Protein backbone atom coordinates (compact mmCIF):
# COMPACT_ATOMS: atom_id res chain seq x y z
CA UNK A 1 0.00 0.00 0.00
CA UNK A 2 1.69 3.25 -1.12
CA UNK A 3 2.04 6.28 1.14
CA UNK A 4 1.45 9.69 -0.44
CA UNK A 5 2.43 12.77 1.55
CA UNK A 6 1.04 16.11 0.44
CA UNK A 7 3.10 19.14 1.54
CA UNK A 8 1.03 22.32 1.60
CA UNK A 9 -2.24 20.47 2.05
CA UNK A 10 -3.99 23.73 2.95
CA UNK A 11 -4.28 24.17 -0.82
CA UNK A 12 -7.64 22.43 -0.55
CA UNK A 13 -8.80 22.61 -4.17
CA UNK A 14 -5.47 21.40 -5.54
CA UNK A 15 -5.30 18.68 -2.87
CA UNK A 16 -8.76 17.53 -4.02
CA UNK A 17 -7.53 17.27 -7.60
CA UNK A 18 -4.30 15.37 -6.93
CA UNK A 19 -5.49 13.18 -4.06
CA UNK A 20 -8.97 12.71 -5.50
CA UNK A 21 -7.24 11.47 -8.65
CA UNK A 22 -5.26 9.03 -6.51
CA UNK A 23 -8.38 7.69 -4.82
CA UNK A 24 -9.85 7.00 -8.28
CA UNK A 25 -6.74 5.10 -9.43
CA UNK A 26 -7.05 1.36 -8.63
CA UNK A 27 -3.41 0.80 -7.65
CA UNK A 28 -3.48 3.89 -5.39
CA UNK A 29 -7.00 3.71 -3.94
CA UNK A 30 -5.90 2.08 -0.67
CA UNK A 31 -3.00 4.48 -0.11
CA UNK A 32 -2.10 6.10 3.17
CA UNK A 33 -2.52 9.81 2.49
CA UNK A 34 -0.61 12.09 4.86
CA UNK A 35 -1.63 15.76 4.77
CA UNK A 36 0.92 18.30 5.99
CA UNK A 37 0.60 22.06 6.52
CA UNK A 38 1.65 24.71 9.02
CA UNK A 39 -1.82 26.33 9.02
CA UNK A 40 -4.06 24.27 11.31
CA UNK A 41 -7.32 25.79 10.03
CA UNK A 42 -6.63 25.15 6.35
CA UNK A 43 -5.24 21.70 7.15
CA UNK A 44 -8.40 20.78 9.06
CA UNK A 45 -10.55 21.93 6.13
CA UNK A 46 -8.60 19.79 3.67
CA UNK A 47 -8.78 16.80 6.01
CA UNK A 48 -12.58 17.12 6.28
CA UNK A 49 -12.90 17.46 2.51
CA UNK A 50 -10.73 14.43 1.74
CA UNK A 51 -12.40 12.27 4.37
CA UNK A 52 -15.79 13.11 2.82
CA UNK A 53 -14.45 12.24 -0.62
CA UNK A 54 -12.88 9.04 0.70
CA UNK A 55 -16.15 8.07 2.36
CA UNK A 56 -17.99 8.44 -0.95
CA UNK A 57 -15.34 6.28 -2.64
CA UNK A 58 -15.74 3.44 -0.12
CA UNK A 59 -13.20 4.49 2.56
CA UNK A 60 -10.39 2.62 0.85
CA UNK A 61 -7.70 5.21 1.61
CA UNK A 62 -6.37 6.10 5.05
CA UNK A 63 -6.27 9.86 5.70
CA UNK A 64 -3.84 11.33 8.25
CA UNK A 65 -3.10 14.97 9.06
CA UNK A 66 0.09 16.49 10.48
CA UNK A 67 0.45 20.13 11.46
CA UNK A 68 3.59 22.14 12.20
CA UNK A 69 7.31 21.74 11.66
CA UNK A 70 7.62 19.48 14.70
CA UNK A 71 5.40 16.87 13.00
CA UNK A 72 6.88 17.11 9.51
CA UNK A 73 9.09 14.02 9.76
CA UNK A 74 6.14 11.94 10.87
CA UNK A 75 4.16 13.13 7.84
CA UNK A 76 7.04 12.12 5.57
CA UNK A 77 8.07 8.90 7.30
CA UNK A 78 7.87 5.94 4.94
CA UNK A 79 6.39 7.96 2.07
CA UNK A 80 6.67 6.61 -1.46
CA UNK A 81 5.56 9.86 -3.06
CA UNK A 82 5.74 13.43 -1.78
CA UNK A 83 3.63 16.04 -3.58
CA UNK A 84 4.80 19.59 -2.95
CA UNK A 85 2.40 22.54 -3.27
CA UNK A 86 3.66 24.97 -0.62
CA UNK A 87 3.64 28.76 -0.90
CA UNK A 88 6.19 30.28 1.46
CA UNK A 89 5.06 33.71 2.64
CA UNK A 90 1.56 33.40 1.12
CA UNK A 91 -0.19 36.36 -0.50
CA UNK A 92 0.39 38.47 2.59
CA UNK A 93 3.00 39.50 3.33
CA UNK A 94 5.35 38.13 0.68
CA UNK A 95 3.48 38.35 -2.62
CA UNK A 96 2.45 41.91 -1.74
CA UNK A 97 6.11 42.68 -1.02
CA UNK A 98 7.20 41.18 -4.36
CA UNK A 99 4.90 43.61 -6.20
CA UNK A 100 4.88 46.75 -4.09
CA UNK A 101 8.63 47.26 -3.51
CA UNK A 102 9.54 47.02 -7.24
CA UNK A 103 6.76 49.53 -8.03
CA UNK A 104 8.76 52.17 -6.14
CA UNK A 105 11.41 51.76 -8.83
CA UNK A 106 8.89 51.88 -11.67
CA UNK A 107 9.13 48.13 -12.24
CA UNK A 108 5.70 46.61 -12.96
CA UNK A 109 4.88 42.90 -13.04
CA UNK A 110 1.98 40.62 -13.94
CA UNK A 111 2.48 37.30 -12.09
CA UNK A 112 5.98 37.50 -10.53
CA UNK A 113 6.24 33.83 -9.56
CA UNK A 114 8.60 32.39 -12.19
CA UNK A 115 11.18 34.92 -13.31
CA UNK A 116 11.83 38.61 -12.75
CA UNK A 117 12.50 40.16 -9.40
CA UNK A 118 9.38 38.54 -7.92
CA UNK A 119 10.39 35.07 -9.10
CA UNK A 120 13.91 35.52 -7.74
CA UNK A 121 12.71 36.38 -4.24
CA UNK A 122 10.01 33.72 -4.25
CA UNK A 123 12.78 31.20 -4.96
CA UNK A 124 15.09 32.62 -2.29
CA UNK A 125 12.47 32.21 0.43
CA UNK A 126 11.28 28.79 -0.80
CA UNK A 127 14.52 26.91 -1.53
CA UNK A 128 15.62 26.80 2.15
CA UNK A 129 12.26 25.30 3.14
CA UNK A 130 12.49 22.68 0.40
CA UNK A 131 16.04 21.84 1.47
CA UNK A 132 14.63 21.23 4.96
CA UNK A 133 12.06 18.87 3.40
CA UNK A 134 14.88 17.10 1.56
CA UNK A 135 16.92 16.71 4.75
CA UNK A 136 13.94 15.11 6.50
CA UNK A 137 13.23 12.90 3.49
CA UNK A 138 16.82 11.67 3.35
CA UNK A 139 16.31 10.47 6.92
CA UNK A 140 12.76 9.02 6.83
CA UNK A 141 11.89 8.29 3.16
CA UNK A 142 15.10 8.45 1.11
CA UNK A 143 13.68 6.55 -1.87
CA UNK A 144 10.51 8.64 -2.26
CA UNK A 145 9.81 10.63 -5.40
CA UNK A 146 9.35 14.36 -4.79
CA UNK A 147 6.71 15.69 -7.22
CA UNK A 148 7.07 19.46 -7.19
CA UNK A 149 4.24 21.75 -8.29
CA UNK A 150 5.50 24.92 -6.56
CA UNK A 151 6.87 27.88 -8.52
CA UNK A 152 9.35 29.13 -9.59
CA UNK A 153 9.56 25.62 -11.02
CA UNK A 154 12.95 25.65 -12.76
CA UNK A 155 14.70 27.25 -9.79
CA UNK A 156 13.12 25.01 -7.13
CA UNK A 157 13.27 21.71 -9.01
CA UNK A 158 16.76 22.60 -10.28
CA UNK A 159 18.01 23.30 -6.76
CA UNK A 160 16.52 20.05 -5.41
CA UNK A 161 17.92 17.98 -8.27
CA UNK A 162 21.44 19.43 -8.08
CA UNK A 163 21.92 19.92 -4.33
CA UNK A 164 19.97 17.14 -2.60
CA UNK A 165 19.87 13.36 -2.86
CA UNK A 166 16.10 13.30 -3.39
CA UNK A 167 14.59 12.04 -6.64
CA UNK A 168 12.72 15.08 -7.94
CA UNK A 169 10.64 16.01 -10.96
CA UNK A 170 8.95 19.35 -11.56
CA UNK A 171 5.37 19.27 -12.86
CA UNK A 172 3.35 22.04 -14.48
CA UNK A 173 -0.19 22.29 -15.83
CA UNK A 174 0.73 24.15 -19.00
CA UNK A 175 2.29 21.39 -21.13
CA UNK A 176 -0.67 19.02 -21.40
CA UNK A 177 -3.19 21.77 -22.22
CA UNK A 178 -1.04 23.93 -24.53
CA UNK A 179 -1.99 22.50 -27.94
CA UNK A 180 -5.64 21.95 -27.00
CA UNK A 181 -6.15 25.52 -25.77
CA UNK A 182 -4.38 26.97 -28.79
CA UNK A 183 -6.54 25.07 -31.26
CA UNK A 184 -9.76 25.77 -29.38
CA UNK A 185 -8.92 29.48 -29.35
CA UNK A 186 -8.48 29.34 -33.14
CA UNK A 187 -11.68 27.30 -33.58
CA UNK A 188 -9.78 24.29 -34.88
CA UNK A 189 -10.94 20.81 -33.96
CA UNK A 190 -8.80 19.09 -31.33
CA UNK A 191 -8.93 15.35 -30.64
CA UNK A 192 -6.65 12.49 -29.67
CA UNK A 193 -5.29 12.16 -33.20
CA UNK A 194 -3.42 15.47 -32.82
CA UNK A 195 0.27 14.81 -32.20
CA UNK A 196 2.53 17.42 -30.61
CA UNK A 197 6.02 17.80 -29.22
CA UNK A 198 6.99 20.34 -26.56
CA UNK A 199 10.42 21.14 -25.10
CA UNK A 200 12.26 24.09 -23.55
CA UNK A 201 12.10 25.36 -19.98
CA UNK A 202 9.16 25.64 -17.61
CA UNK A 203 6.67 28.35 -18.66
CA UNK A 204 8.79 28.97 -21.76
CA UNK A 205 8.70 25.61 -23.50
CA UNK A 206 8.00 25.52 -27.20
CA UNK A 207 5.34 23.77 -29.24
CA UNK A 208 7.95 22.44 -31.67
CA UNK A 209 5.62 20.26 -33.73
CA UNK A 210 1.87 19.87 -34.09
CA UNK A 211 0.40 17.50 -36.68
CA UNK A 212 -2.76 15.58 -37.60
CA UNK A 213 -2.38 12.42 -39.66
CA UNK A 214 1.14 13.51 -40.50
CA UNK A 215 0.08 16.97 -41.74
CA UNK A 216 1.79 20.03 -40.22
CA UNK A 217 -0.88 22.21 -38.59
CA UNK A 218 1.37 25.21 -37.96
CA UNK A 219 0.67 26.99 -41.29
CA UNK A 220 -3.08 27.01 -40.59
CA UNK A 221 -2.54 27.94 -36.93
CA UNK A 222 -0.41 30.94 -37.93
CA UNK A 223 -2.85 31.97 -40.66
CA UNK A 224 -5.77 31.99 -38.23
CA UNK A 225 -3.78 33.73 -35.49
CA UNK A 226 -2.75 36.51 -37.90
CA UNK A 227 -6.35 37.00 -39.01
CA UNK A 228 -7.62 37.89 -35.50
CA UNK A 229 -8.08 41.66 -35.27
CA UNK A 230 -9.91 42.12 -31.96
CA UNK A 231 -8.14 42.14 -28.59
CA UNK A 232 -7.88 38.85 -26.72
CA UNK A 233 -6.02 37.36 -23.76
CA UNK A 234 -3.25 35.63 -25.71
CA UNK A 235 -1.75 38.48 -27.68
CA UNK A 236 1.77 38.21 -26.28
CA UNK A 237 2.06 34.54 -27.24
CA UNK A 238 0.68 35.19 -30.70
CA UNK A 239 3.23 37.99 -31.16
CA UNK A 240 6.01 35.66 -30.05
CA UNK A 241 4.82 32.99 -32.47
CA UNK A 242 4.80 35.61 -35.25
CA UNK A 243 8.31 36.86 -34.43
CA UNK A 244 10.03 33.66 -33.26
CA UNK A 245 8.11 31.01 -35.19
CA UNK A 246 6.78 28.86 -32.35
CA UNK A 247 3.99 28.98 -29.78
CA UNK A 248 5.04 28.96 -26.13
CA UNK A 249 3.40 26.87 -23.41
CA UNK A 250 2.54 29.33 -20.66
CA UNK A 251 0.05 32.19 -20.76
CA UNK A 252 0.56 35.65 -22.21
CA UNK A 253 0.41 37.36 -18.82
CA UNK A 254 3.30 35.16 -17.68
CA UNK A 255 5.39 35.53 -20.81
CA UNK A 256 4.96 39.31 -20.92
CA UNK A 257 7.43 39.59 -18.03
CA UNK A 258 9.95 36.95 -19.17
CA UNK A 259 11.28 39.19 -21.95
CA UNK A 260 12.21 42.87 -22.37
CA UNK A 261 9.68 43.64 -25.11
CA UNK A 262 6.26 44.15 -23.57
CA UNK A 263 6.23 45.89 -20.15
CA UNK A 264 8.22 49.06 -20.76
CA UNK A 265 7.93 52.34 -18.92
CA UNK A 266 9.15 54.12 -22.08
CA UNK A 267 6.32 52.60 -24.15
CA UNK A 268 3.23 52.48 -21.91
CA UNK A 269 1.00 52.02 -24.98
CA UNK A 270 2.30 48.42 -25.25
CA UNK A 271 0.25 47.46 -22.19
CA UNK A 272 -2.97 48.28 -23.99
CA UNK A 273 -1.80 47.07 -27.39
CA UNK A 274 -0.97 43.59 -26.11
CA UNK A 275 -3.70 43.54 -23.44
CA UNK A 276 -1.23 42.91 -20.61
CA UNK A 277 -2.83 42.61 -17.15
CA UNK A 278 -0.39 44.35 -14.79
CA UNK A 279 -0.72 43.26 -11.13
CA UNK A 280 -2.70 40.23 -12.30
CA UNK A 281 -1.44 37.86 -9.61
CA UNK A 282 -2.43 40.05 -6.62
CA UNK A 283 -5.90 40.46 -8.15
CA UNK A 284 -6.07 36.71 -8.68
CA UNK A 285 -5.07 36.07 -5.06
CA UNK A 286 -7.67 38.50 -3.70
CA UNK A 287 -10.39 36.93 -5.87
CA UNK A 288 -9.29 33.42 -4.91
CA UNK A 289 -9.41 34.25 -1.21
CA UNK A 290 -12.92 35.72 -1.63
CA UNK A 291 -14.02 32.75 -3.74
CA UNK A 292 -12.72 30.32 -1.14
CA UNK A 293 -15.07 31.82 1.46
CA UNK A 294 -17.97 30.76 -0.78
CA UNK A 295 -16.40 27.50 -1.93
CA UNK A 296 -15.40 26.21 1.50
CA UNK A 297 -18.80 24.92 2.54
CA UNK A 298 -19.50 23.08 -0.70
CA UNK A 299 -16.17 21.28 -0.36
CA UNK A 300 -16.01 20.46 3.34
CA UNK A 301 -19.70 20.22 4.25
CA UNK A 302 -21.01 18.49 1.14
CA UNK A 303 -21.94 14.87 1.96
CA UNK A 304 -22.27 14.00 -1.73
CA UNK A 305 -18.89 15.45 -2.72
CA UNK A 306 -17.58 13.83 -5.90
CA UNK A 307 -14.55 13.99 -8.16
CA UNK A 308 -13.50 12.98 -11.66
CA UNK A 309 -9.92 12.16 -12.45
CA UNK A 310 -8.15 15.28 -13.73
CA UNK A 311 -5.35 15.86 -16.23
CA UNK A 312 -2.80 16.50 -13.44
CA UNK A 313 0.29 14.36 -13.92
CA UNK A 314 0.79 13.27 -10.29
CA UNK A 315 -1.58 10.29 -10.11
CA UNK A 316 -0.54 9.10 -13.57
CA UNK A 317 3.14 9.17 -12.52
CA UNK A 318 2.40 7.21 -9.36
CA UNK A 319 0.27 4.74 -11.32
CA UNK A 320 3.03 4.17 -13.89
CA UNK A 321 5.58 3.57 -11.14
CA UNK A 322 3.28 1.19 -9.25
CA UNK A 323 2.11 -0.83 -12.28
CA UNK A 324 5.15 -0.53 -14.57
CA UNK A 325 2.82 0.54 -17.40
CA UNK A 326 4.69 3.40 -19.12
CA UNK A 327 3.24 6.92 -19.21
CA UNK A 328 4.58 10.03 -20.96
CA UNK A 329 4.75 13.40 -19.21
CA UNK A 330 6.30 16.80 -19.72
CA UNK A 331 8.74 16.86 -16.81
CA UNK A 332 11.22 19.36 -15.41
CA UNK A 333 14.61 17.68 -15.06
CA UNK A 334 18.30 18.61 -15.15
CA UNK A 335 19.30 18.94 -18.80
CA UNK A 336 22.48 16.83 -18.90
CA UNK A 337 22.57 17.12 -22.69
CA UNK A 338 18.93 16.30 -23.43
CA UNK A 339 18.54 19.71 -25.11
CA UNK A 340 21.92 20.12 -26.75
CA UNK A 341 21.97 23.91 -27.15
CA UNK A 342 21.00 24.75 -23.56
CA UNK A 343 23.32 24.58 -20.50
CA UNK A 344 23.77 21.08 -19.05
CA UNK A 345 23.00 22.25 -15.49
CA UNK A 346 19.76 24.01 -16.47
CA UNK A 347 16.40 22.57 -15.43
CA UNK A 348 14.57 21.88 -18.70
CA UNK A 349 11.01 20.83 -19.51
CA UNK A 350 11.05 17.86 -21.88
CA UNK A 351 9.07 14.71 -22.72
CA UNK A 352 9.81 12.00 -20.13
CA UNK A 353 8.81 8.35 -19.88
CA UNK A 354 7.67 7.04 -16.51
CA UNK A 355 7.55 3.41 -15.33
CA UNK A 356 8.65 1.36 -12.32
CA UNK A 357 12.28 2.27 -12.95
CA UNK A 358 11.56 5.99 -12.49
CA UNK A 359 11.45 9.01 -14.79
CA UNK A 360 13.60 9.00 -17.92
CA UNK A 361 13.96 12.18 -20.00
CA UNK A 362 13.90 11.73 -23.77
CA UNK A 363 16.53 13.19 -26.08
CA UNK A 364 15.44 16.39 -27.85
CA UNK A 365 18.61 17.68 -29.52
CA UNK A 366 18.89 21.31 -30.58
CA UNK A 367 15.98 23.68 -30.15
CA UNK A 368 15.48 26.20 -32.95
CA UNK A 369 18.27 28.65 -32.23
CA UNK A 370 15.98 31.62 -31.58
CA UNK A 371 13.99 29.58 -29.05
CA UNK A 372 17.16 28.42 -27.30
CA UNK A 373 18.37 32.03 -27.22
CA UNK A 374 15.24 33.19 -25.42
CA UNK A 375 15.47 30.25 -23.00
CA UNK A 376 19.08 31.10 -22.17
CA UNK A 377 18.12 34.61 -21.05
CA UNK A 378 15.79 33.04 -18.49
CA UNK A 379 18.21 30.24 -17.55
CA UNK A 380 20.84 32.85 -16.65
CA UNK A 381 18.54 34.20 -13.94
CA UNK A 382 17.57 30.73 -12.73
CA UNK A 383 21.15 29.49 -12.32
CA UNK A 384 22.33 32.65 -10.56
CA UNK A 385 19.37 32.54 -8.17
CA UNK A 386 20.25 28.95 -7.27
CA UNK A 387 23.85 30.07 -6.69
CA UNK A 388 22.56 32.76 -4.32
CA UNK A 389 20.39 30.30 -2.40
CA UNK A 390 23.15 27.70 -2.05
CA UNK A 391 26.05 30.06 -1.21
CA UNK A 392 24.14 32.81 0.67
CA UNK A 393 26.22 35.37 -1.24
CA UNK A 394 24.33 38.59 -1.85
CA UNK A 395 26.28 39.33 -5.03
CA UNK A 396 24.52 36.43 -6.76
CA UNK A 397 21.13 37.98 -5.93
CA UNK A 398 22.25 41.22 -7.54
CA UNK A 399 23.65 39.38 -10.56
CA UNK A 400 20.50 37.29 -11.02
CA UNK A 401 18.44 40.51 -11.10
CA UNK A 402 20.97 42.20 -13.41
CA UNK A 403 20.60 39.32 -15.88
CA UNK A 404 16.80 39.36 -15.73
CA UNK A 405 15.48 40.61 -19.12
CA UNK A 406 12.77 42.76 -17.55
CA UNK A 407 14.95 44.32 -14.84
CA UNK A 408 17.84 45.08 -17.16
CA UNK A 409 15.58 46.71 -19.75
CA UNK A 410 14.04 49.09 -17.20
CA UNK A 411 16.57 49.78 -14.43
CA UNK A 412 20.20 50.86 -14.01
CA UNK A 413 22.68 48.64 -12.19
CA UNK A 414 22.53 50.96 -9.16
CA UNK A 415 18.74 50.76 -9.10
CA UNK A 416 18.81 46.97 -9.42
CA UNK A 417 21.17 46.67 -6.45
CA UNK A 418 19.09 49.13 -4.40
CA UNK A 419 15.89 47.24 -5.27
CA UNK A 420 17.43 43.94 -4.20
CA UNK A 421 18.59 45.50 -0.92
CA UNK A 422 15.11 46.87 -0.28
CA UNK A 423 13.57 43.46 -0.97
CA UNK A 424 16.07 41.70 1.30
CA UNK A 425 15.15 44.14 4.08
CA UNK A 426 11.42 43.72 3.42
CA UNK A 427 11.86 39.93 3.58
CA UNK A 428 13.33 39.99 7.08
CA UNK A 429 12.39 36.74 8.78
CA UNK A 430 11.66 35.03 5.47
CA UNK A 431 15.24 34.73 4.17
CA UNK A 432 18.45 33.36 5.68
CA UNK A 433 21.23 35.89 6.30
CA UNK A 434 23.14 36.81 3.15
CA UNK A 435 26.67 38.22 3.12
N, C-alpha and C positions, 0 to 999 in steps of 0.2 A: 504494500500500500504506500504510494508516494506521499511525501510531505511537501506542501507548497506554502512558503512563507511570503506574505505580502507586506512589504515595507511601505509605509505611507497609506495605511488602510483607511485613514480618514477621508481619502478620495473615494467617497461612497459610490458614485456613479461608475467610475472606472473600475473599482473593485467588483461591482456587479457584473460588468462586462467580462473581465478576465476570469474571475472565479465562477461566475455563472456559466461561462463557456466550459470551464473545467468540470463542473458538475454534470454537464450534458455530454461529456466525452466518456465513453464506456470504460476506458482503461484508467481514467482519473476520477471517476464518480465516487469512489470510496476513499478519496484522499483525506489526509489530515490537513486542514487549512488553518494556518496560524496567522492571525491578523496582528500587525504591529503598528503603533503610532504613539506619538508623545502627547496627543490631545485626547484626553479621556472621553470627552463628550462626543467628538466625531468618531472615535473608535467604537464607542458603545452603539452609536447609530448604525455603523457598518455591520457590527456584530448582529444586531437585531434584524437588519435587512437580510443578511446572508443566512441566518437561521430560519427566517421565514421562507426564503427561496429553497433552502435545503429541505425543509419540511414538505414543501410542495413537490419536491423531486424524490421523496421517499426516504429522507433522512439517511442517505448513504454516506455522506461526508461527515467528518468530525470537525466542528468549528471551535477554535480556541482563540482567545484574545489576550494580548500582552501589551501593557502600557508602560512607557517610561524607559529611559536608558538602562536602568538597573535590571530590567526584565528582557533586554534585547537578546542576550545570548540564549535564553530559554526559548524565545520565539524562533531563533535560527537553528537551534540544536537538532541535528539529524535531518535537516531539510535536504531535499533533492533538487528543489527549484526555489529560487528567491526572485520574486518580482519586485522591482523597485519603482516607486512612483512618488517619491518624496518631493516636497518643495521647501527648501530651507529658507526661512525668513518670510514665507507667505506673501500675500499681497501687501499687508501692512506688518512691519515697516518697510521690508526690503524692496519689493517691486516699486513702491512709491519713491523710494530713494533712487532707484535705478533710472527713473524718469525725471524726477524733479531736479536733482543736482545737475545733470547735463543741460537741462533747459537754461540754467543760469549762464551757460557758455554759448547759448544759441544752438545747441545740438538737440535736434528733435528725433524721436524714434517712433516706431509703430508697435513692435512686439517685444524687442529687447531681451529675448531669452536664448538666442542661439549664437549671435555674433555681436559686433559693436560693443560699446562700453557697457551696456546692460548685460550682454551675454558673458563678457569677461568677468564681471563681478558676481554674476550668478554662479559661474563656475568656481570662482575663488572661495565662495562661502559653502559650496556643495561638496567639492572634492574632499576636504578634510572629513566630512561626515561619512562619505562613501568609503574612505580609507578605514574609518573606524568599523564600518560594517565588514569590510574585507578582513580586518584583523580578527574580529569575532568569528567570521566564517572559517578562516584558516584553522581556528581552534575547534569549532563545534560542527562544521559541515564542510570540510575542505574540498569535497568532490562535487558540491552543488553547482548548478549553472545559475549565474546571476543574469537575469533578463531585465535590462535597464530601459525604462521608458522616460526617464527624467531628462530634461534639457538643461544646458546645452549638450546635446547628444555626443557629438564628436569629441568634445573636451572631456566629458565625464567617462564615456566608454573607453576613450583612448588612454586616459590616466589609469583606469582600472586594469586595462589589458597590459599596459607597459610596466606598471609599478606595483602590482599585487600578483599573488599566485592564484587568483580566483578566475575560473572560466567565465568569461563575460561576452555577451553580445548586446549590441544596442538595437532597439526596435522602435520604429516610427510608423505612424499611420499613413504617411503620404505616399509611400511606394505603391501599395496595392490598390489605391484608388485613383492614381494619377491619370492613367490612360482612360479609364471609365469616365471620370469627371470631365476631362478634356473633350471627349467625343460627345457626351451628353450636352455640354455647353454649345457645341457646334451643330447640334441636332443630327448627329451621325449615329447610326445604330451600333450599339456595343453588345457583344455576346461572347461566349466562351471560345469562339473560333478566332478571336482577335489575339494575336501574339505580339508581345512587346518585350523589350530588353531595357533595363534601367541600370545605370552605374554612375558613380561620382562620389560626392560626400553628402552627409545628411543635410536635408533641406536645400541642397543644391546638387542633386543628382539629375542625370540627363536621360530623357526618353530617347535613347539612341536609335531604336528601331520600333516601328509599329506596322504590322501587316495583317492582312486577312486573305487566307488562301494563297499566300505567297506574294500578294500584291502590296506594294508600298503605299501606305495611307497618308504619308506626310504631304505629298503634293496637294491632295484635297483638303487636308487639315489646314495647311497654310493659305490656300485659296479662300476657304471659308473664314478663317481668322482675319485676313486682310479686308474682307468685304464688310465686316461689322463696323458701323459708323457711330452707333450710340455708345455712351459710357457704360462700362460694366465693371465687375469686381476683379477681373483678371488681366487688366491692361498692361501691367508691368511684365508679366510672363509672356504675353503675346508680343510685346516689344522686344523682349530678349530673344524669343524664337525668330522674329524678323531679322534681328541684327546678328545673332550668333548661330542660327540655324536649327536649334533644338529646343524643345519644351523642357522646362525644369519642374521638378517634382512638387516643391512646396509653394504655398500660396503667394500671391502678388504682394500682400502686405508684409509678409516675411522678406521676400526677395528685394523689396524696395530698399531695405537697409543693409543688404549684404554687399552692395556695390556703390560707387561714388556718383551714380548718374541721376538719381531720382529725387532724393531729399536734399535740396541745396538752398541755403539761405540766399544765395545770389540770384536764384531763379525760382522764386516762390510759386510762379505760375505752373510749374511742373506738378505740384501737389494736386491741383485741380485737373490738369491735363491727363494725368495717369490715375486719377481717382484714388489717391493714396490716403489711407485713414491714419493720420498721426494720432498718437496716444491710444491706439486701438486696444492694446492689451489691458491697460487700466480700466477702460470702459467695459471690456469683456469680463474682467474680474468683478467689477461692481455689479454687473448684470447677473453674473453667475451666482454671486452671493445672495442677491435678491431672489433669484429663481430657486435657489436651494431652499429658502424659507417656505416656498410653496410646494416644492417637490418632496421635501423631507417626509411628510405624512404618507404620501402615496407609496413611498419606498419602504418605510419602516413600520407602517401601521396597516399595510394592505395584506390581508390574509390570503388573497388570491394572486399574490405577486408571481409573475412569470418571467421567462427569459428565453430568447432564441439565440443560438450560437452566432457570435459576431465574426467580423473579418479580422479581429486582432490576432496577431501571430502567436501569442503566448501559449494558448492551449494546443495549437497545432504543433508547435515545437515540442512541447512536453509529450504529446501523443506520438510523434515520430520517434522520440527517444525511447519511450516505453514499449512501443510495438515493433520498432525497427522497420517501419514502413516509411520510405523517404518522403520528405516534403520540402518544397522550395520556398525560400523567403528572401526578402531583401534585408540583409543584415549589416550592421556596422561593426567592422573588424579592422585590426591593424593590417595595413596594406601589404607589406612584405612582398612587393612585386606583382600583386594581382592586377593593379592598374599601373602599367609600366612607365607612364609619364607623370606620375604623382610621387611625392616622397614616400619612401618605404615605411617610415615611422608614423605616417598620417593614419587617422582612422577614416576608412572609406566605406561607402555604402554600395554593396555589390550583391549579385545573386549568390545565395549560399544553399547548399544541400544539407538537410538535417536527417539523421537517423540515430540508431543506438550508439554509434561511435562518436557522436557529437555534431558540431557545426563545421562544415568544410566550405570555405569560399571558393568560387569558381573563377577561373582565369578570364580577365577581360581584355588585357593588352592595352594599347594606347587609346585614350579618349581622343576625339577630335581636338586639335591643338588649342583652339579658342576656348573650348569647354574646360580643358585642363588648366589653361591660363587663369580663367576665372576661379576655378577651384583653388589654385595655389594661393591666390590673394587671401582667401578665407583660411586655408591651412596654416599660413604664416601666423595668423592670430591665434589659432587653436594650439599650435605647438608652443608658442611663447607663453601662453596662459598656463599650460601644463608645466612648463619650466618654472614659472612663478610659484605655482601651487606646491611643487615638489622641492624647491630650493628655499622658499620664503624670502627670495631676493626681490626687493621692490623694483629694481631696474627692469626686471622682466615684465612687470605689470605695465610700466611706462612703455616699454618696447612693443608689447602686444597691442596697446592702444595706438601707438604711432603707426603700426602696420595695418591697422584696421582701415578698410577703404573709406568708410563713412567719416571716421574721425579725421583722417589725414586730408580729406577733401574739404573739410570745414574749418579745422582748427590749426593753429601754429603749434610747434613743439612745446613752447612754454605753456600754452593753454592746455595741451594734452596732459602735461605733467601736473599742472595745477588741478585739473579736473580729477585726475587719479588720486591726488592727495586729498582732495575734498571728499571723494567717495570712500577712501580708506578711513578717514575720520568719521564719516557718517555711518560706516559699517562697524563701528566699535562694538565689540561683543559678538560679532558675527564672523570675524576673520581672525586667524592666528596673527601673531606679531610678525611683521615684515621688517627687514633691515636693508 
